[in-house]
């Protein structure tokens, strides 16, 4: 996104917060119109009427980031990367847990065989005689 458009989006959000809404008229510059369109696409503002827009919850969150769209978008991107990393790590941990669970069953089976042999030693020794 261009720096000029980002700055204009920041101004649009600030004006929208200050006035409760922002409108487009015939005197609105092309950069401002583009910034309003981009802000609407990002979900930062929503239509309130024909050519009138108001802030959304996402727009308020951008204002919490000192009114900087770039920091807000970077924060969202970092959250997505962290979520993907957590999912990948969780899958690896689960696969490890399942593998360990299989080994526990093997231990139980071997334990049952040894217990049967020691509990019925007399019977088994008669089989071999």
Secondary structure by P-SEA (a helix, b strand, c coil): ccaaaaaaaaaaaaaaaacccccccccccaaaaaaaaaaaaacccccccccbbbbcaaaaaaaaacccaaaaaaaaaaaaaaaaaaaaaaaaaaaaaaaaaaaaaaaaaaaaaaaaaaaaaaaaaaaac
